[in-house]
Amino acid sequence: MHRRSRLVPAGGILALLATACSADPDTLVTAPSPPVVTIVPGTPSASPTAPPVTTPDWSIELTGDGQDRWSRAQLLAAGDRFLLSTGSQVRGITDQGKEAWQRTFPSPVSVAVADGVVIATYRQSGKHAWPPPKTVLGIDPANGKTRWKATTSPYESVVGDMVYTPVCRGEQTERPDDCRLSARDPHTGQARWTVPAEHVATVTGSAGDVLTMTTRPKGYRGKHWLMTLDAGSGQRLGVRVEKERFGGELLFPAGQDRVSGPTFLSSGVLVMSSEKQQVKTFKEKCRLDLAALNTRTGAKKWTARVRLGDPEGEYGCRSALPDVSDDGRGLFGVDESGNPLVLDLVTGRVRWTGRTPGTILAGDGETALVKEKGTLTLYDLSSGRARWSDDEPVKTWAGVRTRFTGDRLLVFPDDCYRNCYIRVYDLAKGPAEAAPAGEYAGSGGGWVATRKSEGKVTTFSLNRLG
């Protein structure tokens, strides 16, 4: 995606408009404040008793100590294999829960999956000037063998089905062309395109045929930049805005506002947010002024203001909650009465507003899971009606996290000390009769994994969601 900002923080509204391409006056649209449509929720179902434990499809035990302990590892899927990694260790697991291969790297390794290929990255040993080089490998998930190998600077990324590697040559030369960004085919490692990237670039997101890229400064007084690129060619598009400097100071050219809001990329628009200086009292916190720019031209499309939450409420300004729906289009917030709402990031208009005060914990673009009156209710955004309600997670755990996977919703404790299990919901029907036991350890299309640790041994179990 999921905690705060899916992308990186960006600049102020005035700075955006000054640095982006000028908009045609005919294209400027200020999103109106449509009347709030109150929705009558459906009748909540009776809360079921604590679910019985499911029998996992398979389990596997792994032993490790120190940085190679497996107690925090997450299961990933790559082709017909599963992956587990911790410290410098990576294991390939068959779909029957048997170890297929293992690899040990020279230093701690990070692992991702791009188009079914395992992408492993680790820092090279020895002394190096900043930025220190790293090694990135494309690994066959079936046998653990290396398909290709390349050198990258820090801040490489896997976005969608592509691997993006920045490379800066040698020590800092203060030359504007000392860094490059390459888009690599995950299967072969061949660069599909390579473009100049100022300094240490990172691809942070994608939507359709557009990427967002950030660059870092060469020194304390240097500048961070956020810009849009064409995904097919790497060509720069119409958005280029200054970001925060080192130390977290959000500073823009003289006369511009200081800002501290997140940035969202959705279909055809890059939505920038600013807190500006409109907050006079603590109760007025949690408001964001939004401005959407056309990702290709930089033209301003709409502006709006949204209230993320109640600063005096349980979740404050949505602390530790996702800002947007899984499809990247809906921004979660509340109206002035505390009723949950979903703002469409493409149009700038409110798509749905609830009738009862509550907080949206998650959404997939078609539904929104709301905590209200001591229960969890899943609302259908098209009809506005509640599909089902369940109070067991709220009564059992102090805080919860969520994941959508296919037509299932997973709810599990934020911090697992006791009563560790995964509450599984059919999006249409509600909670399943049985629940996988253990801490959440990953999920994917049609499966969820849990783990239990005792000493140096961690047991991973996989449950298929029928």
N, C-alpha and C positions, 0 to 999 in steps of 0.2 A: 503497500500500500501501500498493528497500526496505531502510532501516537501522533503528536502534533505535526504539523505541516507536511504534506506529501512531497512538496517541493521545498525549495529553500526560501528564506525570507527575502523580500525584495523592497523596492524603494517606495517613496511617497507618491501620492497621486499627482502632485504638481511636477515632481521630477520626472515621472513617467511620461507625462505629456510633453515635457520639454525635450526629452531625449529620444522618444519614439518618433516615428514619422508623423508628419502633420496629417490630421484627419480632414477629409472632405466635410464641410459643414453639413452637407446633405446626409451624411452617414452617421452623424452624431445623434444618439438616442439616449435620453435619460429615462431609465426604467421607472415607470410610475409606481406609486404605492397602491396596489390594487386592494380593494376591500377584502378583509379577512373572511374567508368562507368557513364558517364553523361546521365541524363534522360531528355527527352523532356516532359515537363508537358502538361497536357491536357488543353483545352480551358476553362478558368474560366467562370462560368455562371454569368448572370447579377445579381447584388445585389438586393434582394427584399426590399420592404418598410418595416417599422416597423410592426411586426406581431400583429394581434388582440389578445386579452386576451382569454385564454381557460376558460371553466366552470369547476371547480374542481369536482371530484367525491364525495368528502365529505370534511367538515371542522369541526374543534373542537376548542373551546376557553378554555384556561387555565389561571388561575389567580395566581400570586405569587409575593413575594416581597423579597428584600435582596438576599441572596444566593439561594433562591428558585424561583427567577424570571425565566421565561421560554424563555426569548428573545434570548438565544444562544443555545437552545436545538436542537438536531438532532433526526430525526425519524429513528428507526431501525425496521427491520422485524424479527419476531421469530415465525416460524410455520405460523398459520393463524391469528396471532396477530401482532400489531405494538406496539412499546415501545417509551416512552419519559421519559427522566430523567433530573433532575437539582437539585443541592445541595443534600439534603437528600431524595428527592422525586422521586418516579418512578410510572408511570402510564402505564397500559395496555389498548390498544385501539383495538376495533374490526375492521374487514375489512370494516365496514360500518361507521366508524368514531365515535363510541360510547364508552364511558369509561367503561371498563370491570372490572377493579380493580385498587387499588392504595395501595402503601406501603410507610411508612416513616421509615427511618433508623436512628440509633443513631448518625451518623456523615455523612459527605458527601460521596456519594456512586458513584463508577464507574460501568458502565454496559457494557457488551459485550454479544454476542450470539455465542454459540458453538453447532453445530448440532441441531439447533432449540430450545435449552434450554437457558434461561436467566441466565447469570453468573453475580452476583452482589458482589462487594468487598468494604468493608469499614474498617477503622482503629478502633481497639478496644480502649475503653476509659481507663484512668488511666496512671500512670507513668510506663514506661518500658525501660529497657536497649536496646541499639541498637543491632539487628534490631527490631523495635517495631512490635508486632503481629498484624495481620489483620484477619478479618473474611471473608471467601468466601462462597457464597451460590449458589446452583443450584435451580432455581425457575421455576415452571411450567408456561409457557406463557399463558396458557388458563385461569388460575384462580389466579395467583400470589402467590400460596402457595409454601413453601419451600420443595424441594425434598431431599436436603442433605445440610450439613454444615460442614466446616472444618476450621482449623487455618492455616494461611500462613504467611511467612515473606514478606516484601515488594518485589516488582518486580515480582509478579505473572503475568502470561500472558495467553491469549487465542490465540492459533496459530492453524489454520485449525479447526478441529473438536475435539480438545483436550484442557484440562485445565492443566496448568503446575504450580505447587505450590512449592516453596522452603520453607524449615523450618529449622531454626537455633535454637538450644536448649539453652535457658537461656542466661546469659552474655557471652561475648567473652572468650573462654577458650584457644585460640591459638592452639587448637588441629586441625589437618587437617581433622578430620571427624565430626566436629561439625555441619555441614549442610547437608541436603538431598534435592534432587529434585524428585518430584513425578509427573507422568503423570496420570491425573484423567479422568475417564469416565464422560462426562458432564451430563449424565442421572442419574447415581447412586452416583457419587462422589468417587467410589472405585478406588484405585490406581492400574493401570495396570502394572506399574513398579516404583521402587524407587531406586535411585542410590546416592552414595556419590557425593557431588558437591562443595567441597572446601568451598567457602564463598559466600552466598547470590547469587544464580544462577538465571539467566533469560533466558528462551528460546526466541530467537529473530526472528527466521524464520524457514521455512521448504521448502523443494523441494524434491518431491518423498518420499523416505524412509530415508531422512537425515534431521537432525535438526542442527541449530547453537545455541550455548549456551554461555553466558558470565558470568563471576564471578567477584565480586568486592573485593577490598583489605580489610584487617582487620585494616589498619592504613594508615597514610600519606605516608609511604615509602613502602606500600604493592603494589601488582601488580594486574592489571586487566588481565583476560585471555579470549580468544575467542577460542572455540573448536567445533568440529563436533561430533554428537551423532547419533547412530542408532535409528530411530524413533520407531521401534517396541520393542526394549529392553532397550534403554537408554545407551547401551554400547558405550564407547568412541571409536572414529574412528581416522583417521590419522592426522587431523589438530589440532594443539594446538599452538597458537601464543600469545605473550604478547601484551597487549593494553596499552592505556595511563594511567598515574597516576592521582591522584587527582590534581585539579587545571588546567587540560587541557594540561599539558605538555606531549608531545608524545615522550617518552623516551624508548630506547631499550638497550640491553646489550652493554657494551663499544665497540666502533668501528663500531657500526651499524648506519644506517641512521635514521634521524628523519623524520616522515611522517605525513600527515594529510589528507589522502584521505578516501573516503567511501569504504565499503565492499559490495559485491553483491553475493547472493547465487542463482545459477541457476541449471539446470539439470546436476547433477554429478560434478559440479565445484563450488569452492568458489573463487571468484575473489577479490584479494586484490589490493589496489591502493596506490600509493605514489607520492608526488610532488617532492621529493628528492631535489637536489640543482641545477637543470638544468635551472632554470629561472634566466636570467640576466637582463631583462628589463620588465617594466610593461606590454608591449604588448605580452610578451611571457608567461604571466600567463594563467591559465585555462587548463594546460596540466597535464594529469595523466599518470604515468607509471603503467601498469597493469600486474599482474601475476596471472594465474589461477592454482589452486591446485585441484587435485582429492580429493573429499570430503571424500572418504573412506581410501585412502592410503597416502594422503599428497603429492603425486608425482606432480611435476610441469608439466603442460600440454602445456601452451603457454605463451608468453609475447607479449605485444603490447603497443603502446603509442597512446593516443587519446586526442584531443583538445575539451574540453567541450563547449567553446564559445569564443566570442570576449570580453575581459575585458573592452573594451571601448564602447561596444554596449549596447543596451537597457537592456538586461538581464544579462550582465556581465558573470560570470562563472556559468550560469544557476541558479542564485539566485532565490529561492522560486519556482523553477520548478522541476518536477519529473526527476530523473536521468535515470530511466529505464521504459520500456513499462509495461503495466499491466500484461503481461504474465511472467515478470521477466527475459526475455531473451535478449532484445534489449537495449543497452546503447546508449543514445542520445549524439550527439556531432556535430562538424562542421569540414570541411577540412580547409586547409590554405587559401582558397578563401572565407571562410565564408558560403559555401554551407552546408546544413544540411546532416547528415549521421546517420546511425544506425549500431552499431557494435554488432555482434552476440557474446554474452558472453560465449556461449558453445564452439565455434570454434575459437574465437579471430579474426575473419575476418569481414571486412566491408560487410554488407548485401545490403545496399542501400545508394546511394548518390544523392542528388538533383542537379539541374543545376543552380538554382537561390539562391542567399544568403538569409538566413532566419533562424529561430529558431524553433525547434520542441517543441511544447507545451505539447503534449501527444501522446500516441500510444497504441495499443492493441495487438501488435504482428503481425498483418496483415496490419495495416495502420499506418500512421503518420500524425498528424495535425501540419501544419507548418504555422507560421506567416511570411509572406513575402510581401513586397511592399504594405503594408497597407491592406492586406486581409488575411483571413484564408483559407488554402487549404488543403484538405484531400487527401493524396497520397496513392495509393495501392503499397505496398512494393514488391509484386510479379511482377507486370507489370511495375512499376515505373510511371504510369500515374496518373494524377489528377482525382479523382472521381467528385469533385465539389469544388467551391470556394464561399466565402461569406465575404463581407466587413462590414456588419452591426455591429458585435460586436466590431471591431476595431474602428469604427467611433463613437460608442455609449459610450463605457467604456474605461477608462484609462488603466485598466489591467483586464485580464480575468483568470478564473479558469475553469477546465474541469473535467468531469467524463464520463466514459464509462459504460453503463448498457445494456446488451444484444446487440441488433443491433442498439442501439441509442447512440448518443453522446450528452452530455449536456454541454453547455457553458454559463457562468454566470459571473457577475462582481466580481472582486477581493475584492472590498470594496463597499458596496451598500448604496449610499446616495440618489440616484434618478434613475429613469428608471430601477427599480428592476424587472427583470423577467428572466426566464430560456429559452435560445434559444435551441430548440430541433432539432436534425438532425437525419435523417435516414442515416446510414452509406453508403448506396448504392445510395440514391437519393438526399440528401442534406437537407436544412432546412424545418421544418414543417410550415404550414400556420399560426398556432396560437401558443402562448407561455404562460406557467403558470406564473402568476404574483406573485411577492414577492421575499424575499431572499431565497436562496437555503437552504434547511433544511433536506437533505438526499435523497437517491435514492436506488433502488434495482431492482430486476428482473421485468421489466415492469411497474415501477412507479417512480415518482419524487415528493418530498414534498417541499412546500414553507411555509414561515411564515411572519406574519406582526404583529408588536407590537405597542400598544398604551397604555401608562402608565403601569399599572400592568397586563394588559391583552395581551396575545399573541394568535393569531389565526393561527392554522396549517391547511394547505389544501393539499390534495393528488390528484394528477392527474395520471391516468393510461395512459400508452403510447401504443396506439393501433397500 
